[in-house]
């Protein structure tokens, strides 16, 4: 067998050992939201107009994700990764002792994190939009709520990153790479 044929065969075996999990819409949403949220956070106290514009981008991204969570591809749908609290608790308990089940899509902890992040970012965007309205212009309590949601979101993001690192290590799988390429190992691997 020639070296070209060997490389081609090895490439086919590698590709067949992987499965497409995250569609392009989920991946673009994820990295666009990361970028937009970082820009909004960095511009919060200095560039009001830019901050507001990026906030509207975040709101549009969240609206898209909610729709895609209802009608999107299999692993993008909320029904694929939102589990009962008992399942989440069992997963977390198993994970602490290193024997958590591996999931192709979001695991139960990841699913609850997606929900928590979406809800928190909705709180940020709704309160942010309220601040710019005539009704709540200059209202300190609305600004406080906006800041609380922004800080809660940052805490959730930190927990999300720790969870991704932990789960990547536990299951020997690069979840960041999977969110870039869309591919993960098949469950049987």
C-alpha angles and dihedrals in degrees: 000000000000122000090248091056091047092052091047092050092047090049091052091050091049093049093047090053089061132066131201108250109155115052121215092259093058093045094047090046092050098049093038090053091048090051095044094046092050090049091048092049093047093049097043099108103022113040110035098175094049090044091053093048092050088047089058089051089053090049091051091048091051091048089051092049093051090052092044089048088061102039107015132104121306101272093038093060120097089225088066097057112020107098136181114274090248090058091049092049092047090049092050092047091049091046093055090058093042100250104100117144114254116238127201093217125026114331117229093268091048091049094053089046091054089052093046092048093048092049093046093048090048086055090051094049097043092049090044092053089046091055090059094048124097090240096059102023108143093003105150096199091056090049089050091052090049091052093046092052090046091053093044088052091053090051090049091049090053091050090047091054092048090049092050091050092046094046092045089054095043094051096031091237130127102231093179090057089048090055088053100043099027092229132114134174115275114259093248091061 
